[in-house]
Amino acid sequence: MDRGINRSYWVYILASKPHGTLYVGVTNDILGRVEKHRQKKGSAFTAKYSVAHLVHFEAFGDIEHAIQREKTLKAYLRAWKINLIERENPHWIDLYSEIRKKFG
């Protein structure tokens, strides 16, 4: 997984809590998009279910690959998404502050 800021497109997974409600999205501004979700302005779904903890993200150099990855993750079974999150982030830490420090 590439987490380089020099990439322009991001696929991300938000969670309401560990093993809670999950949301998969794609953006070209991960800091801004996650901030909108935190303000309950990102989407009706994330606002309704309080899904605002960034638990996984991947960077891509082009939109086609990012959209394809988003579609793949959305098609994953819930258990597969949880496995993906726990391989990289076993304690379900909110990664927003990490990316803010690195890229903000």
C-alpha positions in Angstrom: 0.0 0.0 0.0 1.3 3.4 -0.9 0.7 6.2 1.6 2.7 8.9 -0.3 1.3 12.4 -0.3 2.7 12.9 -3.8 -0.3 10.9 -5.0 -3.4 12.7 -6.0 -6.2 10.3 -5.3 -7.1 8.4 -2.1 -9.3 5.5 -1.2 -10.3 5.4 2.4 -12.3 3.5 5.0 -14.1 5.2 7.9 -15.5 3.5 10.9 -18.0 4.5 13.6 -16.0 2.5 16.1 -13.9 -0.7 16.1 -15.9 -3.3 14.2 -18.7 -0.7 13.8 -20.3 0.7 10.7 -17.9 1.1 7.8 -17.8 3.5 4.9 -15.6 3.3 1.8 -14.9 6.4 -0.3 -12.5 8.0 -2.8 -11.3 11.6 -2.9 -8.5 13.8 -4.3 -8.3 15.7 -1.0 -8.2 13.2 1.9 -7.7 15.8 4.6 -10.6 17.9 3.4 -12.9 15.0 2.8 -12.4 13.4 6.2 -12.8 16.8 7.8 -16.2 17.1 6.1 -17.2 13.6 7.3 -16.2 14.7 10.9 -18.4 17.8 10.5 -21.3 15.5 9.4 -21.2 17.1 5.9 -19.4 14.4 4.1 -22.4 12.3 3.2 -25.9 11.5 4.6 -24.8 8.0 5.5 -21.7 8.9 7.5 -23.7 11.7 9.3 -26.5 9.4 10.2 -24.3 6.6 11.5 -21.5 8.8 13.0 -18.9 7.2 10.7 -15.9 9.6 11.0 -12.8 7.6 12.2 -10.3 7.1 9.4 -9.1 3.5 9.9 -7.5 2.8 6.5 -6.3 4.7 3.4 -4.4 4.1 0.2 -2.9 6.5 -2.3 -3.1 6.3 -6.1 -1.5 8.3 -8.9 -4.5 8.3 -11.1 -8.3 8.4 -10.7 -9.0 5.2 -12.7 -7.0 3.0 -10.3 -8.5 4.7 -7.3 -12.0 4.3 -8.5 -11.4 0.6 -9.3 -10.0 0.0 -5.9 -12.9 1.8 -4.3 -15.3 -0.5 -6.2 -13.3 -3.5 -5.2 -13.4 -2.6 -1.5 -17.1 -1.8 -1.7 -17.7 -5.3 -3.1 -15.7 -6.9 -0.3 -17.5 -8.8 2.3 -17.6 -7.0 5.6 -15.2 -9.6 7.1 -12.7 -8.9 4.3 -12.8 -5.2 5.0 -12.2 -5.8 8.7 -9.3 -8.1 7.9 -7.8 -5.4 5.7 -8.1 -2.8 8.4 -6.7 -5.1 11.1 -3.7 -6.1 9.1 -2.6 -2.4 8.8 -4.3 -0.9 11.9 -5.0 -3.7 14.4 -6.1 -1.3 17.2 -8.4 0.6 14.9 -6.6 3.9 15.7 -8.1 7.0 14.0 -5.4 7.8 11.4 -6.6 11.3 10.7 -4.1 13.0 13.0 -1.3 10.9 11.4 -2.1 12.1 8.0 -2.7 15.6 9.2 0.8 15.7 10.7 2.4 14.2 7.6 0.4 16.0 4.9 -1.3 19.0 6.5 
